[in-house]
């Protein structure tokens, strides 16, 4: 990934091969996905406490909130693929990038 993708789609580069708008759009989409994953982990972790305390209604609330985070992640994943495709196409369409990336990986 570092040699074939990040080298050409870096948000820190002054003049990346990939359009900066495409990079920022993909980063925003991934950011929301990871936030939802963190919430899923936190909600699931705290959902264990009501199970030990015997609080069924609180357990149900944590379970519903966890399922909402999981559903959000599932729906967001399709967007991730659509946001990364333009970047891949721009890199694959550049002959110099292809030659460098595949020459280095073959060596």
Secondary structure, 3 states (H helix, E strand, C coil): CHHHHHCCCCCCCCCCCCCHHHHHHHHHHHHHHHHHHHHHHHHHHHHHHHHHHCCHHHHHHHHHHHHHHHHHHHHHHHHHHHHHHHHHHHHHCCHHHHHHHHHHHHC
